[in-house]
Amino acid sequence: MRVLLTNDDGIHAQGLWALYNRFVGAHHVCVVAPGRERSAIGHAITLNQPLRAIRVSLNGGHSGYAVNGTPADCIKLAMAEILPKPPDVVVAGINPGANVGANLNYSGTVAAAKEAALGGAIGIAVSIEGQNADYYDDAALFIAQLCDTVQVKGLPFGTFLNVNIPNQPFQQIAGVRISRQGVELLSEYVEKRIDPRSRTYYWQGRDMQSFGDDPEIDGAALSQNFISITPVKCDMI
């Protein structure tokens, strides 16, 4: 299986290389990821400056391409130029922090999987609960197993998977739920401040998103210690 890995946290991110270590022994793996963090950039692409893909070597013998663009740029560039053959599967992640509910609209991780689906590949976005995750290796194991299954069964064109995994040892997770995206509105605010030069600036913020206890909603499934798998269509109908 030809596997393309990317993320929105940058090529040095721990979750990316947990996936690499899980896939590399049994599959052809290529890493094409942003050279720096590009979180919450959504499906942005670079149009007004050149893209550069630099081959980098990291500690432990890892290597990949660092791109000066967005996660969607990485997928476009990899599929059009870097890879000798199209990938069978594109995995974006592992993102620290859940991508559920309205967050799907902002996530660069999710956008990379969406771009893969638009390009005809199997796209899987994967996130783990919490900003200080401990169980990347367990999450990577599940994703490797999921990729094997999805490659055999396939996905409809233009459909990708958004996967959110509890930050728990694999054996302590309650199970897997096929869920739908939560659509509850976020409680957002803008905080106005004054800097030392008496100029106004703003911080955007929001409260934690609430999902209730409906087991079919992605955020609720995750909060109940289930792995949430949400099929997402690109056609937006």
C-alpha positions as CSV (number, residue, x, y, z in Angstrom):
1,M,0.0,0.0,0.0
2,R,1.3,3.5,-0.9
3,V,0.7,5.8,2.0
4,L,1.1,9.6,2.0
5,L,1.4,11.2,5.5
6,T,0.9,14.9,6.3
7,N,-0.5,17.1,9.1
8,D,-1.1,20.8,10.0
9,D,1.4,20.8,13.0
10,G,4.6,20.8,10.9
11,I,7.0,18.1,9.9
12,H,8.6,17.8,13.3
13,A,5.3,16.9,15.1
14,Q,5.2,13.8,17.3
15,G,1.9,12.5,15.9
16,L,3.1,12.5,12.3
17,W,6.1,10.3,13.1
18,A,4.0,8.0,15.3
19,L,2.1,7.2,12.1
20,Y,5.3,6.9,10.1
21,N,6.7,4.4,12.5
22,R,3.5,2.3,12.4
23,F,3.3,2.2,8.6
24,V,6.9,2.2,7.4
25,G,7.6,-1.5,8.0
26,A,4.9,-2.9,5.8
27,H,4.1,-0.1,3.3
28,H,5.6,2.4,0.9
29,V,5.4,5.7,3.0
30,C,6.1,9.3,2.0
31,V,5.9,12.3,4.3
32,V,5.0,15.6,2.8
33,A,4.1,18.1,5.5
34,P,4.3,21.8,6.2
35,G,7.6,23.1,7.3
36,R,6.0,24.9,10.3
37,E,2.7,24.7,12.2
38,R,-0.3,25.7,10.1
39,S,-3.1,24.8,12.5
40,A,-6.7,26.1,11.9
41,I,-5.8,27.3,8.4
42,G,-8.7,25.3,6.8
43,H,-8.5,24.5,3.1
44,A,-6.4,27.4,2.2
45,I,-4.0,27.0,-0.8
46,T,-1.0,29.1,-1.9
47,L,-1.5,31.2,-5.1
48,N,0.7,34.3,-4.8
49,Q,4.1,32.8,-4.0
50,P,6.1,29.8,-5.1
51,L,5.9,26.5,-3.2
52,R,9.1,24.8,-2.2
53,A,9.5,21.2,-1.0
54,I,12.8,20.6,0.8
55,R,13.9,17.1,1.6
56,V,14.8,17.0,5.3
57,S,16.3,14.3,7.5
58,L,15.3,14.2,11.1
59,N,16.5,12.4,14.2
60,G,16.1,8.6,14.1
61,G,16.7,8.4,10.4
62,H,13.3,9.8,9.4
63,S,13.1,11.8,6.2
64,G,10.4,13.7,4.3
65,Y,9.5,16.8,2.4
66,A,9.0,20.1,4.2
67,V,6.7,22.4,2.3
68,N,6.4,26.1,2.8
69,G,2.6,26.0,2.3
70,T,-0.6,24.7,3.8
71,P,-1.7,21.1,4.4
72,A,-3.9,21.2,1.2
73,D,-0.8,22.5,-0.7
74,C,1.1,19.5,0.6
75,I,-1.4,17.0,-0.9
76,K,-1.7,18.8,-4.2
77,L,2.1,19.0,-4.6
78,A,2.7,15.4,-3.5
79,M,0.0,14.0,-5.9
80,A,1.0,16.2,-8.8
81,E,4.8,16.2,-8.6
82,I,6.6,14.5,-5.7
83,L,5.1,11.0,-5.7
84,P,5.9,8.7,-8.7
85,K,2.5,7.1,-8.4
86,P,-0.7,8.2,-6.7
87,P,-1.1,7.2,-3.1
88,D,-3.6,4.6,-2.1
89,V,-4.2,6.3,1.3
90,V,-3.6,9.7,2.6
91,V,-3.5,10.1,6.4
92,A,-3.4,13.5,8.0
93,G,-2.4,13.8,11.6
94,I,-2.2,12.7,14.3
95,N,-3.5,16.1,15.4
96,P,-3.2,16.9,19.2
97,G,-6.7,18.1,20.1
98,A,-10.0,16.8,18.8
99,N,-11.5,17.9,15.5
100,V,-15.2,17.5,16.0
101,G,-18.3,19.6,15.4
102,A,-17.7,23.0,13.9
103,N,-13.9,22.6,14.1
104,L,-14.0,20.5,10.9
105,N,-14.5,23.8,9.1
106,Y,-11.3,25.3,10.3
107,S,-8.9,22.3,10.6
108,G,-6.0,22.0,8.3
109,T,-5.8,18.3,9.2
110,V,-9.3,17.7,8.0
111,A,-8.7,19.9,4.9
112,A,-5.7,17.6,3.9
113,A,-7.9,14.5,4.0
114,K,-10.6,16.4,2.0
115,E,-8.1,17.4,-0.6
116,A,-7.0,13.7,-0.9
117,A,-10.6,12.7,-1.5
118,L,-11.0,15.3,-4.2
119,G,-7.9,13.9,-5.8
120,G,-9.3,10.4,-5.9
121,A,-7.4,8.9,-2.9
122,I,-8.7,7.5,0.3
123,G,-8.4,10.4,2.8
124,I,-8.3,9.9,6.6
125,A,-8.0,12.8,9.1
126,V,-7.0,11.7,12.6
127,S,-6.9,13.6,15.9
128,I,-6.4,12.6,19.5
129,E,-8.1,14.2,22.4
130,G,-6.2,16.7,24.4
131,Q,-3.4,19.1,23.5
132,N,-0.9,17.1,25.6
133,A,-1.6,13.6,24.3
134,D,0.3,10.6,25.6
135,Y,-1.0,7.7,23.4
136,Y,0.0,8.5,19.9
137,D,1.4,5.0,19.3
138,D,-1.9,3.4,20.3
139,A,-3.8,5.8,18.0
140,A,-1.4,5.1,15.1
141,L,-2.0,1.3,15.6
142,F,-5.8,1.8,15.2
143,I,-5.3,4.0,12.1
144,A,-3.1,1.4,10.5
145,Q,-5.7,-1.3,11.0
146,L,-8.4,1.1,9.8
147,C,-6.5,1.8,6.6
148,D,-6.2,-1.9,5.8
149,T,-10.0,-2.2,6.2
150,V,-10.8,0.9,4.2
151,Q,-8.5,0.0,1.4
152,V,-10.3,-3.4,0.9
153,K,-13.8,-2.0,1.3
154,G,-13.2,1.4,-0.3
155,L,-15.0,4.7,0.1
156,P,-17.4,6.6,-2.3
157,F,-15.6,9.2,-4.4
158,G,-15.5,12.5,-2.6
159,T,-16.0,11.0,0.8
160,F,-13.3,10.9,3.5
161,L,-13.1,9.9,7.1
162,N,-12.6,12.1,10.1
163,V,-11.4,10.1,13.1
164,N,-11.1,11.2,16.7
165,I,-9.5,9.0,19.3
166,P,-9.5,9.3,23.1
167,N,-6.2,9.9,24.8
168,Q,-6.3,6.4,26.4
169,P,-4.4,3.1,26.0
170,F,-6.0,1.2,23.2
171,Q,-7.4,-1.5,25.6
172,Q,-9.1,1.1,27.7
173,I,-11.1,2.7,24.9
174,A,-14.8,1.8,25.0
175,G,-15.2,1.0,21.3
176,V,-15.8,2.5,17.9
177,R,-18.8,4.5,16.8
178,I,-19.7,5.7,13.3
179,S,-20.9,9.2,14.0
180,R,-22.1,12.3,12.3
181,Q,-20.7,15.8,12.7
182,G,-22.1,17.9,15.5
183,V,-23.6,21.1,14.1
184,E,-24.2,23.1,17.3
185,L,-23.1,26.7,17.2
186,L,-19.9,27.7,19.0
187,S,-20.1,30.2,21.8
188,E,-17.5,32.7,20.5
189,Y,-16.3,36.1,21.7
190,V,-13.7,38.8,20.9
191,E,-11.8,40.4,23.7
192,K,-10.7,43.9,23.1
193,R,-7.3,45.0,24.6
194,I,-4.9,48.0,24.5
195,D,-1.2,47.5,23.9
196,P,1.6,49.5,25.6
197,R,1.5,52.0,22.7
198,S,-2.2,52.6,23.2
199,R,-3.2,50.8,20.1
200,T,-6.3,48.5,20.1
201,Y,-5.9,44.8,19.4
202,Y,-8.2,41.8,19.7
203,W,-8.1,38.2,20.9
204,Q,-10.6,35.7,19.4
205,G,-11.9,33.2,21.9
206,R,-14.6,30.7,22.4
207,D,-16.1,28.5,25.1
208,M,-15.9,24.7,25.0
209,Q,-18.3,23.2,22.5
210,S,-21.2,21.2,24.0
211,F,-22.4,18.0,22.3
212,G,-24.9,16.6,24.7
213,D,-25.1,12.8,25.1
214,D,-26.4,11.7,21.7
215,P,-24.1,8.7,20.9
216,E,-24.4,9.4,17.2
217,I,-22.7,12.8,17.4
218,D,-18.9,12.9,17.0
219,G,-18.1,15.0,20.1
220,A,-20.5,13.1,22.3
221,A,-19.0,9.7,21.2
222,L,-15.5,11.0,21.9
223,S,-16.5,12.3,25.4
224,Q,-17.9,8.9,26.2
225,N,-14.5,7.3,25.5
226,F,-15.3,6.0,22.0
227,I,-13.3,6.4,18.9
228,S,-15.5,8.5,16.6
229,I,-15.4,7.9,12.8
230,T,-17.3,10.4,10.8
231,P,-17.7,10.0,7.0
232,V,-17.6,13.4,5.4
233,K,-18.7,14.3,1.9
234,C,-16.9,16.9,-0.2
235,D,-20.0,18.0,-2.2
236,M,-21.5,20.0,0.7
237,I,-25.1,19.2,-0.2
